[in-house]
Amino acid sequence: MASNTHNRKNQAQGDGEMNHLEAVEQRLKEAGCLELHYSVLDCMAEKKDWRQCQGQVTDFKNCYTSFKQKEKSRNK
């Protein structure tokens, strides 16, 4: 389970930003990639250097790319 370091909702500045973050999280949840997204955020929070999180970034990218390809083929 992802830690609370990904809880950006607590950092939102206003309703517009909160709605945007919720929309992004909902989209990633629909894609099946939300936990991978949290994994990237957790790694970056822990390592303080995104370059040390390339495994997590690649896993997330592959997940979302796969989702987009499936979505595109359904909409043809």
mmCIF file of the N, C-alpha and C atoms, coordinates in Angstrom:
data_MODEL
# 
_entry.id   MODEL 
# 
loop_
_atom_site.group_PDB 
_atom_site.id 
_atom_site.type_symbol 
_atom_site.label_atom_id 
_atom_site.label_alt_id 
_atom_site.label_comp_id 
_atom_site.label_asym_id 
_atom_site.label_entity_id 
_atom_site.label_seq_id 
_atom_site.pdbx_PDB_ins_code 
_atom_site.Cartn_x 
_atom_site.Cartn_y 
_atom_site.Cartn_z 
_atom_site.occupancy 
_atom_site.B_iso_or_equiv 
_atom_site.pdbx_formal_charge 
_atom_site.auth_seq_id 
_atom_site.auth_comp_id 
_atom_site.auth_asym_id 
_atom_site.auth_atom_id 
_atom_site.pdbx_PDB_model_num 
ATOM 1   N N  . MET A 1 1  ? 0.845   -1.186 0.000   1.00 0.00 ? 1  MET A N  1 
ATOM 2   C CA . MET A 1 1  ? 0.000   0.000  0.000   1.00 0.00 ? 1  MET A CA 1 
ATOM 3   C C  . MET A 1 1  ? 0.881   1.235  0.000   1.00 0.00 ? 1  MET A C  1 
ATOM 4   N N  . ALA A 1 2  ? 0.495   2.224  -0.737  1.00 0.00 ? 2  ALA A N  1 
ATOM 5   C CA . ALA A 1 2  ? 1.279   3.456  -0.832  1.00 0.00 ? 2  ALA A CA 1 
ATOM 6   C C  . ALA A 1 2  ? 1.171   4.235  0.476   1.00 0.00 ? 2  ALA A C  1 
ATOM 7   N N  . SER A 1 3  ? 2.232   4.942  0.779   1.00 0.00 ? 3  SER A N  1 
ATOM 8   C CA . SER A 1 3  ? 2.231   5.740  2.003   1.00 0.00 ? 3  SER A CA 1 
ATOM 9   C C  . SER A 1 3  ? 1.467   7.036  1.784   1.00 0.00 ? 3  SER A C  1 
ATOM 10  N N  . ASN A 1 4  ? 1.391   7.852  2.814   1.00 0.00 ? 4  ASN A N  1 
ATOM 11  C CA . ASN A 1 4  ? 0.645   9.107  2.730   1.00 0.00 ? 4  ASN A CA 1 
ATOM 12  C C  . ASN A 1 4  ? 1.415   10.215 2.038   1.00 0.00 ? 4  ASN A C  1 
ATOM 13  N N  . THR A 1 5  ? 2.642   9.954  1.578   1.00 0.00 ? 5  THR A N  1 
ATOM 14  C CA . THR A 1 5  ? 3.390   11.016 0.913   1.00 0.00 ? 5  THR A CA 1 
ATOM 15  C C  . THR A 1 5  ? 2.733   11.452 -0.389  1.00 0.00 ? 5  THR A C  1 
ATOM 16  N N  . HIS A 1 6  ? 1.854   10.629 -0.930  1.00 0.00 ? 6  HIS A N  1 
ATOM 17  C CA . HIS A 1 6  ? 1.176   10.966 -2.189  1.00 0.00 ? 6  HIS A CA 1 
ATOM 18  C C  . HIS A 1 6  ? -0.093  11.763 -1.965  1.00 0.00 ? 6  HIS A C  1 
ATOM 19  N N  . ASN A 1 7  ? -0.453  12.037 -0.748  1.00 0.00 ? 7  ASN A N  1 
ATOM 20  C CA . ASN A 1 7  ? -1.734  12.676 -0.466  1.00 0.00 ? 7  ASN A CA 1 
ATOM 21  C C  . ASN A 1 7  ? -1.677  14.159 -0.785  1.00 0.00 ? 7  ASN A C  1 
ATOM 22  N N  . ARG A 1 8  ? -1.713  14.469 -2.048  1.00 0.00 ? 8  ARG A N  1 
ATOM 23  C CA . ARG A 1 8  ? -1.613  15.848 -2.512  1.00 0.00 ? 8  ARG A CA 1 
ATOM 24  C C  . ARG A 1 8  ? -2.873  16.654 -2.210  1.00 0.00 ? 8  ARG A C  1 
ATOM 25  N N  . LYS A 1 9  ? -3.982  15.980 -1.939  1.00 0.00 ? 9  LYS A N  1 
ATOM 26  C CA . LYS A 1 9  ? -5.221  16.709 -1.660  1.00 0.00 ? 9  LYS A CA 1 
ATOM 27  C C  . LYS A 1 9  ? -5.039  17.647 -0.477  1.00 0.00 ? 9  LYS A C  1 
ATOM 28  N N  . ASN A 1 10 ? -4.226  17.245 0.485   1.00 0.00 ? 10 ASN A N  1 
ATOM 29  C CA . ASN A 1 10 ? -3.990  18.091 1.647   1.00 0.00 ? 10 ASN A CA 1 
ATOM 30  C C  . ASN A 1 10 ? -3.185  19.337 1.291   1.00 0.00 ? 10 ASN A C  1 
ATOM 31  N N  . GLN A 1 11 ? -2.503  19.313 0.161   1.00 0.00 ? 11 GLN A N  1 
ATOM 32  C CA . GLN A 1 11 ? -1.664  20.432 -0.248  1.00 0.00 ? 11 GLN A CA 1 
ATOM 33  C C  . GLN A 1 11 ? -2.361  21.349 -1.246  1.00 0.00 ? 11 GLN A C  1 
ATOM 34  N N  . ALA A 1 12 ? -3.579  21.001 -1.633  1.00 0.00 ? 12 ALA A N  1 
ATOM 35  C CA . ALA A 1 12 ? -4.286  21.787 -2.649  1.00 0.00 ? 12 ALA A CA 1 
ATOM 36  C C  . ALA A 1 12 ? -4.501  23.215 -2.160  1.00 0.00 ? 12 ALA A C  1 
ATOM 37  N N  . GLN A 1 13 ? -4.354  24.156 -3.068  1.00 0.00 ? 13 GLN A N  1 
ATOM 38  C CA . GLN A 1 13 ? -4.475  25.566 -2.740  1.00 0.00 ? 13 GLN A CA 1 
ATOM 39  C C  . GLN A 1 13 ? -5.916  26.065 -2.790  1.00 0.00 ? 13 GLN A C  1 
ATOM 40  N N  . GLY A 1 14 ? -6.737  25.467 -3.600  1.00 0.00 ? 14 GLY A N  1 
ATOM 41  C CA . GLY A 1 14 ? -8.118  25.933 -3.743  1.00 0.00 ? 14 GLY A CA 1 
ATOM 42  C C  . GLY A 1 14 ? -8.984  24.870 -4.375  1.00 0.00 ? 14 GLY A C  1 
ATOM 43  N N  . ASP A 1 15 ? -10.254 25.201 -4.528  1.00 0.00 ? 15 ASP A N  1 
ATOM 44  C CA . ASP A 1 15 ? -11.201 24.241 -5.080  1.00 0.00 ? 15 ASP A CA 1 
ATOM 45  C C  . ASP A 1 15 ? -10.837 23.812 -6.494  1.00 0.00 ? 15 ASP A C  1 
ATOM 46  N N  . GLY A 1 16 ? -10.380 24.741 -7.316  1.00 0.00 ? 16 GLY A N  1 
ATOM 47  C CA . GLY A 1 16 ? -10.020 24.402 -8.694  1.00 0.00 ? 16 GLY A CA 1 
ATOM 48  C C  . GLY A 1 16 ? -8.895  23.387 -8.748  1.00 0.00 ? 16 GLY A C  1 
ATOM 49  N N  . GLU A 1 17 ? -7.893  23.600 -7.939  1.00 0.00 ? 17 GLU A N  1 
ATOM 50  C CA . GLU A 1 17 ? -6.772  22.658 -7.898  1.00 0.00 ? 17 GLU A CA 1 
ATOM 51  C C  . GLU A 1 17 ? -7.220  21.323 -7.319  1.00 0.00 ? 17 GLU A C  1 
ATOM 52  N N  . MET A 1 18 ? -8.061  21.366 -6.297  1.00 0.00 ? 18 MET A N  1 
ATOM 53  C CA . MET A 1 18 ? -8.559  20.141 -5.682  1.00 0.00 ? 18 MET A CA 1 
ATOM 54  C C  . MET A 1 18 ? -9.341  19.329 -6.709  1.00 0.00 ? 18 MET A C  1 
ATOM 55  N N  . ASN A 1 19 ? -10.217 19.983 -7.464  1.00 0.00 ? 19 ASN A N  1 
ATOM 56  C CA . ASN A 1 19 ? -11.000 19.287 -8.480  1.00 0.00 ? 19 ASN A CA 1 
ATOM 57  C C  . ASN A 1 19 ? -10.102 18.688 -9.551  1.00 0.00 ? 19 ASN A C  1 
ATOM 58  N N  . HIS A 1 20 ? -9.070  19.421 -9.943  1.00 0.00 ? 20 HIS A N  1 
ATOM 59  C CA . HIS A 1 20 ? -8.139  18.913 -10.952 1.00 0.00 ? 20 HIS A CA 1 
ATOM 60  C C  . HIS A 1 20 ? -7.423  17.668 -10.427 1.00 0.00 ? 20 HIS A C  1 
ATOM 61  N N  . LEU A 1 21 ? -6.925  17.713 -9.196  1.00 0.00 ? 21 LEU A N  1 
ATOM 62  C CA . LEU A 1 21 ? -6.231  16.567 -8.621  1.00 0.00 ? 21 LEU A CA 1 
ATOM 63  C C  . LEU A 1 21 ? -7.159  15.368 -8.500  1.00 0.00 ? 21 LEU A C  1 
ATOM 64  N N  . GLU A 1 22 ? -8.390  15.608 -8.110  1.00 0.00 ? 22 GLU A N  1 
ATOM 65  C CA . GLU A 1 22 ? -9.355  14.516 -8.014  1.00 0.00 ? 22 GLU A CA 1 
ATOM 66  C C  . GLU A 1 22 ? -9.639  13.917 -9.389  1.00 0.00 ? 22 GLU A C  1 
ATOM 67  N N  . ALA A 1 23 ? -9.729  14.757 -10.399 1.00 0.00 ? 23 ALA A N  1 
ATOM 68  C CA . ALA A 1 23 ? -9.970  14.274 -11.764 1.00 0.00 ? 23 ALA A CA 1 
ATOM 69  C C  . ALA A 1 23 ? -8.793  13.437 -12.256 1.00 0.00 ? 23 ALA A C  1 
ATOM 70  N N  . VAL A 1 24 ? -7.579  13.885 -11.961 1.00 0.00 ? 24 VAL A N  1 
ATOM 71  C CA . VAL A 1 24 ? -6.384  13.134 -12.362 1.00 0.00 ? 24 VAL A CA 1 
ATOM 72  C C  . VAL A 1 24 ? -6.368  11.782 -11.653 1.00 0.00 ? 24 VAL A C  1 
ATOM 73  N N  . GLU A 1 25 ? -6.611  11.789 -10.360 1.00 0.00 ? 25 GLU A N  1 
ATOM 74  C CA . GLU A 1 25 ? -6.625  10.526 -9.617  1.00 0.00 ? 25 GLU A CA 1 
ATOM 75  C C  . GLU A 1 25 ? -7.711  9.590  -10.133 1.00 0.00 ? 25 GLU A C  1 
ATOM 76  N N  . GLN A 1 26 ? -8.876  10.125 -10.463 1.00 0.00 ? 26 GLN A N  1 
ATOM 77  C CA . GLN A 1 26 ? -9.958  9.288  -10.988 1.00 0.00 ? 26 GLN A CA 1 
ATOM 78  C C  . GLN A 1 26 ? -9.549  8.678  -12.326 1.00 0.00 ? 26 GLN A C  1 
ATOM 79  N N  . ARG A 1 27 ? -8.931  9.460  -13.179 1.00 0.00 ? 27 ARG A N  1 
ATOM 80  C CA . ARG A 1 27 ? -8.487  8.966  -14.491 1.00 0.00 ? 27 ARG A CA 1 
ATOM 81  C C  . ARG A 1 27 ? -7.451  7.853  -14.323 1.00 0.00 ? 27 ARG A C  1 
ATOM 82  N N  . LEU A 1 28 ? -6.510  8.057  -13.409 1.00 0.00 ? 28 LEU A N  1 
ATOM 83  C CA . LEU A 1 28 ? -5.483  7.041  -13.180 1.00 0.00 ? 28 LEU A CA 1 
ATOM 84  C C  . LEU A 1 28 ? -6.078  5.785  -12.559 1.00 0.00 ? 28 LEU A C  1 
ATOM 85  N N  . LYS A 1 29 ? -7.098  5.953  -11.726 1.00 0.00 ? 29 LYS A N  1 
ATOM 86  C CA . LYS A 1 29 ? -7.780  4.800  -11.138 1.00 0.00 ? 29 LYS A CA 1 
ATOM 87  C C  . LYS A 1 29 ? -8.490  4.005  -12.224 1.00 0.00 ? 29 LYS A C  1 
ATOM 88  N N  . GLU A 1 30 ? -9.182  4.694  -13.119 1.00 0.00 ? 30 GLU A N  1 
ATOM 89  C CA . GLU A 1 30 ? -9.870  4.030  -14.235 1.00 0.00 ? 30 GLU A CA 1 
ATOM 90  C C  . GLU A 1 30 ? -8.876  3.274  -15.110 1.00 0.00 ? 30 GLU A C  1 
ATOM 91  N N  . ALA A 1 31 ? -7.689  3.827  -15.250 1.00 0.00 ? 31 ALA A N  1 
ATOM 92  C CA . ALA A 1 31 ? -6.655  3.207  -16.074 1.00 0.00 ? 31 ALA A CA 1 
ATOM 93  C C  . ALA A 1 31 ? -6.010  2.011  -15.385 1.00 0.00 ? 31 ALA A C  1 
ATOM 94  N N  . GLY A 1 32 ? -6.219  1.895  -14.081 1.00 0.00 ? 32 GLY A N  1 
ATOM 95  C CA . GLY A 1 32 ? -5.579  0.821  -13.328 1.00 0.00 ? 32 GLY A CA 1 
ATOM 96  C C  . GLY A 1 32 ? -4.143  1.154  -12.964 1.00 0.00 ? 32 GLY A C  1 
ATOM 97  N N  . CYS A 1 33 ? -3.799  2.436  -12.991 1.00 0.00 ? 33 CYS A N  1 
ATOM 98  C CA . CYS A 1 33 ? -2.414  2.866  -12.796 1.00 0.00 ? 33 CYS A CA 1 
ATOM 99  C C  . CYS A 1 33 ? -2.217  3.731  -11.555 1.00 0.00 ? 33 CYS A C  1 
ATOM 100 N N  . LEU A 1 34 ? -3.242  3.888  -10.735 1.00 0.00 ? 34 LEU A N  1 
ATOM 101 C CA . LEU A 1 34 ? -3.156  4.810  -9.608  1.00 0.00 ? 34 LEU A CA 1 
ATOM 102 C C  . LEU A 1 34 ? -2.088  4.388  -8.599  1.00 0.00 ? 34 LEU A C  1 
ATOM 103 N N  . GLU A 1 35 ? -2.033  3.112  -8.251  1.00 0.00 ? 35 GLU A N  1 
ATOM 104 C CA . GLU A 1 35 ? -1.019  2.659  -7.290  1.00 0.00 ? 35 GLU A CA 1 
ATOM 105 C C  . GLU A 1 35 ? 0.399   2.828  -7.844  1.00 0.00 ? 35 GLU A C  1 
ATOM 106 N N  . LEU A 1 36 ? 0.562   2.656  -9.153  1.00 0.00 ? 36 LEU A N  1 
ATOM 107 C CA . LEU A 1 36 ? 1.879   2.885  -9.759  1.00 0.00 ? 36 LEU A CA 1 
ATOM 108 C C  . LEU A 1 36 ? 2.248   4.367  -9.710  1.00 0.00 ? 36 LEU A C  1 
ATOM 109 N N  . HIS A 1 37 ? 1.265   5.217  -9.879  1.00 0.00 ? 37 HIS A N  1 
ATOM 110 C CA . HIS A 1 37 ? 1.472   6.663  -9.750  1.00 0.00 ? 37 HIS A CA 1 
ATOM 111 C C  . HIS A 1 37 ? 1.940   6.995  -8.333  1.00 0.00 ? 37 HIS A C  1 
ATOM 112 N N  . TYR A 1 38 ? 1.254   6.422  -7.344  1.00 0.00 ? 38 TYR A N  1 
ATOM 113 C CA . TYR A 1 38 ? 1.650   6.635  -5.954  1.00 0.00 ? 38 TYR A CA 1 
ATOM 114 C C  . TYR A 1 38 ? 3.066   6.116  -5.699  1.00 0.00 ? 38 TYR A C  1 
ATOM 115 N N  . SER A 1 39 ? 3.399   5.009  -6.330  1.00 0.00 ? 39 SER A N  1 
ATOM 116 C CA . SER A 1 39 ? 4.738   4.440  -6.173  1.00 0.00 ? 39 SER A CA 1 
ATOM 117 C C  . SER A 1 39 ? 5.811   5.405  -6.669  1.00 0.00 ? 39 SER A C  1 
ATOM 118 N N  . VAL A 1 40 ? 5.547   6.057  -7.795  1.00 0.00 ? 40 VAL A N  1 
ATOM 119 C CA . VAL A 1 40 ? 6.477   7.062  -8.322  1.00 0.00 ? 40 VAL A CA 1 
ATOM 120 C C  . VAL A 1 40 ? 6.611   8.214  -7.328  1.00 0.00 ? 40 VAL A C  1 
ATOM 121 N N  . LEU A 1 41 ? 5.485   8.722  -6.853  1.00 0.00 ? 41 LEU A N  1 
ATOM 122 C CA . LEU A 1 41 ? 5.520   9.842  -5.906  1.00 0.00 ? 41 LEU A CA 1 
ATOM 123 C C  . LEU A 1 41 ? 6.240   9.469  -4.617  1.00 0.00 ? 41 LEU A C  1 
ATOM 124 N N  . ASP A 1 42 ? 5.970   8.278  -4.108  1.00 0.00 ? 42 ASP A N  1 
ATOM 125 C CA . ASP A 1 42 ? 6.632   7.828  -2.883  1.00 0.00 ? 42 ASP A CA 1 
ATOM 126 C C  . ASP A 1 42 ? 8.139   7.715  -3.080  1.00 0.00 ? 42 ASP A C  1 
ATOM 127 N N  . CYS A 1 43 ? 8.539   7.141  -4.209  1.00 0.00 ? 43 CYS A N  1 
ATOM 128 C CA . CYS A 1 43 ? 9.965   7.003  -4.495  1.00 0.00 ? 43 CYS A CA 1 
ATOM 129 C C  . CYS A 1 43 ? 10.638  8.368  -4.575  1.00 0.00 ? 43 CYS A C  1 
ATOM 130 N N  . MET A 1 44 ? 10.009  9.295  -5.282  1.00 0.00 ? 44 MET A N  1 
ATOM 131 C CA . MET A 1 44 ? 10.604  10.628 -5.420  1.00 0.00 ? 44 MET A CA 1 
ATOM 132 C C  . MET A 1 44 ? 10.679  11.339 -4.072  1.00 0.00 ? 44 MET A C  1 
ATOM 133 N N  . ALA A 1 45 ? 9.693   11.130 -3.223  1.00 0.00 ? 45 ALA A N  1 
ATOM 134 C CA . ALA A 1 45 ? 9.721   11.741 -1.893  1.00 0.00 ? 45 ALA A CA 1 
ATOM 135 C C  . ALA A 1 45 ? 10.847  11.142 -1.053  1.00 0.00 ? 45 ALA A C  1 
ATOM 136 N N  . GLU A 1 46 ? 11.041  9.849  -1.198  1.00 0.00 ? 46 GLU A N  1 
ATOM 137 C CA . GLU A 1 46 ? 12.074  9.168  -0.417  1.00 0.00 ? 46 GLU A CA 1 
ATOM 138 C C  . GLU A 1 46 ? 13.477  9.468  -0.938  1.00 0.00 ? 46 GLU A C  1 
ATOM 139 N N  . LYS A 1 47 ? 13.671  9.373  -2.247  1.00 0.00 ? 47 LYS A N  1 
ATOM 140 C CA . LYS A 1 47 ? 15.009  9.498  -2.845  1.00 0.00 ? 47 LYS A CA 1 
ATOM 141 C C  . LYS A 1 47 ? 15.415  10.940 -3.113  1.00 0.00 ? 47 LYS A C  1 
ATOM 142 N N  . LYS A 1 48 ? 14.431  11.826 -3.253  1.00 0.00 ? 48 LYS A N  1 
ATOM 143 C CA . LYS A 1 48 ? 14.692  13.239 -3.565  1.00 0.00 ? 48 LYS A CA 1 
ATOM 144 C C  . LYS A 1 48 ? 15.410  13.419 -4.908  1.00 0.00 ? 48 LYS A C  1 
ATOM 145 N N  . ASP A 1 49 ? 15.292  12.407 -5.774  1.00 0.00 ? 49 ASP A N  1 
ATOM 146 C CA . ASP A 1 49 ? 15.938  12.452 -7.095  1.00 0.00 ? 49 ASP A CA 1 
ATOM 147 C C  . ASP A 1 49 ? 15.174  11.514 -8.022  1.00 0.00 ? 49 ASP A C  1 
ATOM 148 N N  . TRP A 1 50 ? 14.411  12.081 -8.961  1.00 0.00 ? 50 TRP A N  1 
ATOM 149 C CA . TRP A 1 50 ? 13.565  11.271 -9.838  1.00 0.00 ? 50 TRP A CA 1 
ATOM 150 C C  . TRP A 1 50 ? 14.372  10.265 -10.653 1.00 0.00 ? 50 TRP A C  1 
ATOM 151 N N  . ARG A 1 51 ? 15.652  10.549 -10.873 1.00 0.00 ? 51 ARG A N  1 
ATOM 152 C CA . ARG A 1 51 ? 16.479  9.632  -11.670 1.00 0.00 ? 51 ARG A CA 1 
ATOM 153 C C  . ARG A 1 51 ? 16.668  8.292  -10.968 1.00 0.00 ? 51 ARG A C  1 
ATOM 154 N N  . GLN A 1 52 ? 16.509  8.265  -9.666  1.00 0.00 ? 52 GLN A N  1 
ATOM 155 C CA . GLN A 1 52 ? 16.637  7.016  -8.913  1.00 0.00 ? 52 GLN A CA 1 
ATOM 156 C C  . GLN A 1 52 ? 15.324  6.235  -8.885  1.00 0.00 ? 52 GLN A C  1 
ATOM 157 N N  . CYS A 1 53 ? 14.328  6.741  -9.567  1.00 0.00 ? 53 CYS A N  1 
ATOM 158 C CA . CYS A 1 53 ? 12.998  6.117  -9.571  1.00 0.00 ? 53 CYS A CA 1 
ATOM 159 C C  . CYS A 1 53 ? 12.601  5.645  -10.964 1.00 0.00 ? 53 CYS A C  1 
ATOM 160 N N  . GLN A 1 54 ? 13.570  5.384  -11.806 1.00 0.00 ? 54 GLN A N  1 
ATOM 161 C CA . GLN A 1 54 ? 13.260  5.044  -13.187 1.00 0.00 ? 54 GLN A CA 1 
ATOM 162 C C  . GLN A 1 54 ? 12.464  3.758  -13.333 1.00 0.00 ? 54 GLN A C  1 
ATOM 163 N N  . GLY A 1 55 ? 12.663  2.795  -12.435 1.00 0.00 ? 55 GLY A N  1 
ATOM 164 C CA . GLY A 1 55 ? 11.861  1.565  -12.493 1.00 0.00 ? 55 GLY A CA 1 
ATOM 165 C C  . GLY A 1 55 ? 10.387  1.859  -12.290 1.00 0.00 ? 55 GLY A C  1 
ATOM 166 N N  . GLN A 1 56 ? 10.084  2.676  -11.293 1.00 0.00 ? 56 GLN A N  1 
ATOM 167 C CA . GLN A 1 56 ? 8.704   3.037  -11.004 1.00 0.00 ? 56 GLN A CA 1 
ATOM 168 C C  . GLN A 1 56 ? 8.116   3.893  -12.126 1.00 0.00 ? 56 GLN A C  1 
ATOM 169 N N  . VAL A 1 57 ? 8.917   4.819  -12.645 1.00 0.00 ? 57 VAL A N  1 
ATOM 170 C CA . VAL A 1 57 ? 8.459   5.674  -13.744 1.00 0.00 ? 57 VAL A CA 1 
ATOM 171 C C  . VAL A 1 57 ? 8.138   4.823  -14.973 1.00 0.00 ? 57 VAL A C  1 
ATOM 172 N N  . THR A 1 58 ? 9.004   3.872  -15.280 1.00 0.00 ? 58 THR A N  1 
ATOM 173 C CA . THR A 1 58 ? 8.786   3.002  -16.442 1.00 0.00 ? 58 THR A CA 1 
ATOM 174 C C  . THR A 1 58 ? 7.535   2.145  -16.259 1.00 0.00 ? 58 THR A C  1 
ATOM 175 N N  . ASP A 1 59 ? 7.348   1.594  -15.069 1.00 0.00 ? 59 ASP A N  1 
ATOM 176 C CA . ASP A 1 59 ? 6.149   0.787  -14.817 1.00 0.00 ? 59 ASP A CA 1 
ATOM 177 C C  . ASP A 1 59 ? 4.880   1.623  -14.993 1.00 0.00 ? 59 ASP A C  1 
ATOM 178 N N  . PHE A 1 60 ? 4.890   2.842  -14.448 1.00 0.00 ? 60 PHE A N  1 
ATOM 179 C CA . PHE A 1 60 ? 3.739   3.721  -14.583 1.00 0.00 ? 60 PHE A CA 1 
ATOM 180 C C  . PHE A 1 60 ? 3.501   4.079  -16.052 1.00 0.00 ? 60 PHE A C  1 
ATOM 181 N N  . LYS A 1 61 ? 4.554   4.441  -16.740 1.00 0.00 ? 61 LYS A N  1 
ATOM 182 C CA . LYS A 1 61 ? 4.436   4.816  -18.153 1.00 0.00 ? 61 LYS A CA 1 
ATOM 183 C C  . LYS A 1 61 ? 3.868   3.656  -18.971 1.00 0.00 ? 61 LYS A C  1 
ATOM 184 N N  . ASN A 1 62 ? 4.362   2.460  -18.747 1.00 0.00 ? 62 ASN A N  1 
ATOM 185 C CA . ASN A 1 62 ? 3.874   1.295  -19.485 1.00 0.00 ? 62 ASN A CA 1 
ATOM 186 C C  . ASN A 1 62 ? 2.396   1.035  -19.199 1.00 0.00 ? 62 ASN A C  1 
ATOM 187 N N  . CYS A 1 63 ? 2.008   1.190  -17.943 1.00 0.00 ? 63 CYS A N  1 
ATOM 188 C CA . CYS A 1 63 ? 0.608   0.994  -17.573 1.00 0.00 ? 63 CYS A CA 1 
ATOM 189 C C  . CYS A 1 63 ? -0.289  1.991  -18.302 1.00 0.00 ? 63 CYS A C  1 
ATOM 190 N N  . TYR A 1 64 ? 0.060   3.261  -18.247 1.00 0.00 ? 64 TYR A N  1 
ATOM 191 C CA . TYR A 1 64 ? -0.806  4.274  -18.837 1.00 0.00 ? 64 TYR A CA 1 
ATOM 192 C C  . TYR A 1 64 ? -0.787  4.205  -20.366 1.00 0.00 ? 64 TYR A C  1 
ATOM 193 N N  . THR A 1 65 ? 0.354   3.883  -20.942 1.00 0.00 ? 65 THR A N  1 
ATOM 194 C CA . THR A 1 65 ? 0.433   3.720  -22.399 1.00 0.00 ? 65 THR A CA 1 
ATOM 195 C C  . THR A 1 65 ? -0.467  2.580  -22.852 1.00 0.00 ? 65 THR A C  1 
ATOM 196 N N  . SER A 1 66 ? -0.440  1.482  -22.119 1.00 0.00 ? 66 SER A N  1 
ATOM 197 C CA . SER A 1 66 ? -1.296  0.341  -22.442 1.00 0.00 ? 66 SER A CA 1 
ATOM 198 C C  . SER A 1 66 ? -2.766  0.727  -22.356 1.00 0.00 ? 66 SER A C  1 
ATOM 199 N N  . PHE A 1 67 ? -3.128  1.444  -21.308 1.00 0.00 ? 67 PHE A N  1 
ATOM 200 C CA . PHE A 1 67 ? -4.503  1.908  -21.146 1.00 0.00 ? 67 PHE A CA 1 
ATOM 201 C C  . PHE A 1 67 ? -4.921  2.778  -22.325 1.00 0.00 ? 67 PHE A C  1 
ATOM 202 N N  . LYS A 1 68 ? -4.086  3.734  -22.697 1.00 0.00 ? 68 LYS A N  1 
ATOM 203 C CA . LYS A 1 68 ? -4.415  4.641  -23.807 1.00 0.00 ? 68 LYS A CA 1 
ATOM 204 C C  . LYS A 1 68 ? -4.573  3.868  -25.114 1.00 0.00 ? 68 LYS A C  1 
ATOM 205 N N  . GLN A 1 69 ? -3.742  2.873  -25.360 1.00 0.00 ? 69 GLN A N  1 
ATOM 206 C CA . GLN A 1 69 ? -3.846  2.084  -26.578 1.00 0.00 ? 69 GLN A CA 1 
ATOM 207 C C  . GLN A 1 69 ? -5.153  1.288  -26.607 1.00 0.00 ? 69 GLN A C  1 
ATOM 208 N N  . LYS A 1 70 ? -5.523  0.702  -25.466 1.00 0.00 ? 70 LYS A N  1 
ATOM 209 C CA . LYS A 1 70 ? -6.790  -0.041 -25.392 1.00 0.00 ? 70 LYS A CA 1 
ATOM 210 C C  . LYS A 1 70 ? -7.977  0.898  -25.588 1.00 0.00 ? 70 LYS A C  1 
ATOM 211 N N  . GLU A 1 71 ? -7.891  2.080  -24.980 1.00 0.00 ? 71 GLU A N  1 
ATOM 212 C CA . GLU A 1 71 ? -8.954  3.072  -25.096 1.00 0.00 ? 71 GLU A CA 1 
ATOM 213 C C  . GLU A 1 71 ? -9.101  3.529  -26.545 1.00 0.00 ? 71 GLU A C  1 
ATOM 214 N N  . LYS A 1 72 ? -7.987  3.747  -27.205 1.00 0.00 ? 72 LYS A N  1 
ATOM 215 C CA . LYS A 1 72 ? -8.002  4.193  -28.603 1.00 0.00 ? 72 LYS A CA 1 
ATOM 216 C C  . LYS A 1 72 ? -8.615  3.118  -29.502 1.00 0.00 ? 72 LYS A C  1 
ATOM 217 N N  . SER A 1 73 ? -8.274  1.869  -29.266 1.00 0.00 ? 73 SER A N  1 
ATOM 218 C CA . SER A 1 73 ? -8.815  0.798  -30.105 1.00 0.00 ? 73 SER A CA 1 
ATOM 219 C C  . SER A 1 73 ? -10.316 0.597  -29.859 1.00 0.00 ? 73 SER A C  1 
ATOM 220 N N  . ARG A 1 74 ? -10.782 0.869  -28.629 1.00 0.00 ? 74 ARG A N  1 
ATOM 221 C CA . ARG A 1 74 ? -12.225 0.767  -28.344 1.00 0.00 ? 74 ARG A CA 1 
ATOM 222 C C  . ARG A 1 74 ? -13.014 1.876  -29.021 1.00 0.00 ? 74 ARG A C  1 
ATOM 223 N N  . ASN A 1 75 ? -12.380 3.015  -29.234 1.00 0.00 ? 75 ASN A N  1 
ATOM 224 C CA . ASN A 1 75 ? -13.078 4.176  -29.793 1.00 0.00 ? 75 ASN A CA 1 
ATOM 225 C C  . ASN A 1 75 ? -13.028 4.237  -31.311 1.00 0.00 ? 75 ASN A C  1 
ATOM 226 N N  . LYS A 1 76 ? -12.479 3.241  -31.936 1.00 0.00 ? 76 LYS A N  1 
ATOM 227 C CA . LYS A 1 76 ? -12.414 3.249  -33.409 1.00 0.00 ? 76 LYS A CA 1 
ATOM 228 C C  . LYS A 1 76 ? -13.740 2.906  -34.003 1.00 0.00 ? 76 LYS A C  1 
# 
